[in-house]
Amino acid sequence: MGTPFIAFIGPTKLDGYNRKLSSSKQPGSIPKTFLDAMEVREEVFVQEQGVPQDNEFDTDDARACHWVIYASINTTTVPEQTDADGNLVTRKQSITTSKPIGTIRLVPFPHPPHPEPGSSYAADALETAPLSKSPAYIVDRATTYHDGKEPYIKLGRLAVVKEFRGSGIAKLLVSAATTWAEQNPSHFNPSIKTMGMEKMGALLCDEIPVWKGLICVHAQEKVEKVWARWGFKVDDAMGTWIEEGIKHVGMFQRLNLEKKEG
Ligand SMILES: CC(C)(COP(=O)(O)OP(=O)(O)OC[C@H]1O[C@@H](n2cnc3c(N)ncnc32)[C@H](O)[C@@H]1OP(=O)(O)O)[C@@H](O)C(=O)NCCC(=O)NCCS
């Protein structure tokens, strides 16, 4: 594998995406980077982990930022051939293609309420209502690291294709997403001009939700230790719940936003 490179796609209209179909059968209007993210998610979550195809794409995808990591793969098309004396007869020929091998997404607030401990959901039950119908933030129950009010962003859909695991690909993706968030904190704050004070759920200017660096993850319990390596801490009060048949825990991290916005 050559040096991997990372592509970014910000919030994008994904009208026309048919969640019943795989990424390879989507209309030409859907951006390639997003289709590549879905290709990885289908390979990992749908084929490997058994999540239904219909639940893999959700309404958060259009408003999220996505990162996709690619590997350059060199494939020999014609092997080198030599004659009996060892003289070169045919030079080796190869082609280099790039393959999406990992992805992650970052969903801005608002989010649906924290899952109830002990509950069981399908992924789409946790989707946020279309932004036009929801306020900029909701008041949630307080947990260990979240007071129920502070706006937080959510990292998720972290997936690395099986044969590329264990080489730091997920680490690169998490680092790309958190660095971008650190450099673009105001990206997440709603604009009064486009939303209006009422829809923001704020009456006074100082009640307007502002992102202060809090990041949440709904982590599969079996990879909780992986997220912990990147600074996320289990939120005990969030408890555990089942999402798509897989046990999850809530984890939080607070980024230091004192660095200058890029
Ligand atoms: C979890 C997943 C994304 C990790 O991808 P990866 O590219 O192999 O991870 P990395 O190589 O970047 O490893 C990151 C760190 O976690 C550790 N790690 C990786 N997998 C681990 C595991 N299953 N258990 C414990 N530690 C693990 C690595 O040793 C590494 O530690 P280091 O930075 O101290 O060396 C990948 O296994 C995957 O796609 N799993 C299936 C989908 C999934 O469960 N997604 C998470 C949803 S919450």
The ligand as a Tripos MOL2 file, in Angstrom:
@<TRIPOS>MOLECULE
LIG
   48    50     1     0     0
SMALL
NO_CHARGES

@<TRIPOS>ATOM
      1 C1        -12.3320    0.0810   15.2090 C.3       1 LIG1
      2 C2        -11.5970    0.2950   13.8970 C.3       1 LIG1
      3 C3        -12.1770    1.5090   13.1930 C.3       1 LIG1
      4 C4        -10.0960    0.4980   14.2060 C.3       1 LIG1
      5 O1         -9.4320    0.7550   12.9740 O.3       1 LIG1
      6 P1         -7.8340    0.5930   12.8070 P.3       1 LIG1
      7 O2         -7.4300    1.3330   11.5920 O.co2     1 LIG1
      8 O3         -7.4830   -0.8510   12.8850 O.co2     1 LIG1
      9 O4         -7.3030    1.3170   14.1190 O.3       1 LIG1
     10 P2         -5.8430    1.8860   14.3290 P.3       1 LIG1
     11 O5         -4.8770    0.9780   13.6090 O.co2     1 LIG1
     12 O6         -5.8030    3.3340   13.9970 O.co2     1 LIG1
     13 O7         -5.6650    1.6510   15.8830 O.3       1 LIG1
     14 C5         -5.8410    2.6700   16.8280 C.3       1 LIG1
     15 C6         -5.4050    2.1960   18.1890 C.3       1 LIG1
     16 O8         -6.3690    1.2880   18.7120 O.3       1 LIG1
     17 C7         -5.7810    0.0090   18.9590 C.3       1 LIG1
     18 N1         -6.7660   -0.9780   18.5450 N.ar      1 LIG1
     19 C8         -7.2090   -1.2040   17.2730 C.ar      1 LIG1
     20 N2         -8.1920   -2.1330   17.2880 N.ar      1 LIG1
     21 C9         -8.3650   -2.4880   18.6090 C.ar      1 LIG1
     22 C10        -9.2390   -3.3890   19.2760 C.ar      1 LIG1
     23 N3        -10.1440   -4.1220   18.6110 N.pl3     1 LIG1
     24 N4         -9.1590   -3.4540   20.6330 N.ar      1 LIG1
     25 C11        -8.2700   -2.7010   21.3300 C.ar      1 LIG1
     26 N5         -7.4020   -1.8320   20.7460 N.ar      1 LIG1
     27 C12        -7.4510   -1.7320   19.4020 C.ar      1 LIG1
     28 C13        -4.5080   -0.0110   18.1320 C.3       1 LIG1
     29 O9         -3.5410   -0.8430   18.7240 O.3       1 LIG1
     30 C14        -4.0880    1.4420   18.1490 C.3       1 LIG1
     31 O10        -3.4200    1.7730   19.3320 O.3       1 LIG1
     32 P3         -2.0960    2.6980   19.3070 P.3       1 LIG1
     33 O11        -2.5150    4.0060   18.6530 O.co2     1 LIG1
     34 O12        -1.7210    2.8450   20.7360 O.co2     1 LIG1
     35 O13        -1.1220    1.9460   18.4640 O.co2     1 LIG1
     36 C15       -11.7390   -0.9740   12.9640 C.3       1 LIG1
     37 O14       -11.3550   -2.1070   13.7060 O.3       1 LIG1
     38 C16       -13.1370   -1.1760   12.4000 C.2       1 LIG1
     39 O15       -13.4950   -0.6160   11.3690 O.2       1 LIG1
     40 N6        -13.9430   -1.9930   13.0900 N.am      1 LIG1
     41 C17       -15.2960   -2.2980   12.6230 C.3       1 LIG1
     42 C18       -16.2180   -1.1040   12.6960 C.3       1 LIG1
     43 C19       -16.3070   -0.5320   14.0910 C.2       1 LIG1
     44 O16       -16.3930   -1.2430   15.0710 O.2       1 LIG1
     45 N7        -16.3180    0.7960   14.1430 N.am      1 LIG1
     46 C20       -16.3740    1.5380   15.3730 C.3       1 LIG1
     47 C21       -17.7820    1.9490   15.6080 C.3       1 LIG1
     48 S1        -17.9320    2.8010   17.1500 S.3       1 LIG1
@<TRIPOS>BOND
     1     1     2 1
     2     2     3 1
     3     2     4 1
     4     2    36 1
     5     4     5 1
     6     5     6 1
     7     6     7 2
     8     6     8 1
     9     6     9 1
    10     9    10 1
    11    10    11 2
    12    10    12 1
    13    10    13 1
    14    13    14 1
    15    14    15 1
    16    15    16 1
    17    15    30 1
    18    16    17 1
    19    17    18 1
    20    17    28 1
    21    18    19 ar
    22    18    27 ar
    23    19    20 ar
    24    20    21 ar
    25    21    22 ar
    26    21    27 ar
    27    22    23 1
    28    22    24 ar
    29    24    25 ar
    30    25    26 ar
    31    26    27 ar
    32    28    29 1
    33    28    30 1
    34    30    31 1
    35    31    32 1
    36    32    33 2
    37    32    34 1
    38    32    35 1
    39    36    37 1
    40    36    38 1
    41    38    39 2
    42    38    40 1
    43    40    41 1
    44    41    42 1
    45    42    43 1
    46    43    44 2
    47    43    45 1
    48    45    46 1
    49    46    47 1
    50    47    48 1
@<TRIPOS>SUBSTRUCTURE
     1 LIG1         1 GROUP 0 **** ****
